[in-house]
Amino acid sequence: MSFDVSIISLFPEAFPGLLDVSILGRARAEGIWSLDVTDLRTFGLGKHRQVDEAPAGGGAGLVLRPDVAAAAIDSLERNDRPLIYLSPRGKRFDQAMAREFAAGPGLICFCGRFEGLDERVIEKRDMIEVSLGDFVLAGGEAAAQAVIESTVRLLPGVAGNKASLEDESFSNGLLEYPQYTLPRVWENEGTPEVLLSGDHGKIAEWRLNRSKLLTEARRVDLWAAYLNGQDLRASETDDEHD
Ligand code: SAH
């Protein structure tokens, strides 16, 4: 069964874009996932296929009409897929959300433009607002590609090495440890001895330690959540002994 992704966008030429290179392109050719793009313009009104109007209440810019957006949405088979509206007001996308999406049947992504989308269609069609981060893009297309890329690479058979998915940043709530490769000495910098020792226990310990140091130094939010999780796990084991 394929993981089916549908896009609604005013700029269908932006797709597949990055979604066709490397492992994602290969996986799509193999039928692990599929992509179809609906041009919002084809649902526009009148001779000019108009999709937007001035905001009610005045102010700058244009807002995408709910009737036009809904016509595009309703033209697609939902098939229990979450309907995502890429939006800076949304829940911040993260690895946990990517995992959740990857466990489902696929995604429908609505890419906004201009000032965004009429609120009523967001509510009436149960759109899930998802944000890439605290910055404003010109449109949802780049955000949709980021969400789809990180979701699809988690599907079985897409990334060659399962272990690399388990080891990477955020998988255990920590940032990834520093990586090294050849040459052993580069611009007078050596490679940490422990990594050359062949002692896998020591290497794992060193990596976890470096992950912790890095997370604590760079991301107080992740670090606090990690410590909190450790406390919870510790108290659960305590309970078992009570
Ligand atoms: N006026 C809106 C921003 C509109 S930007 C506001 O202030 O909230 C135009 C479109 O770009 C949005 O409809 C959305 O689809 C997309 N977009 C912009 N920033 C984004 C972000 N951080 N994450 C996801 N989508 C974003």
Residues whose N, C-alpha, C, O or C-beta is under 5 A from the ligand:
A	BS01	SAH	L86 S87 P88 R89 F110 C111 G112 R113 F114 E115 G116 L117 V130 S131 L132 G133 F135 V136 L137 A138 G139 G140 A143
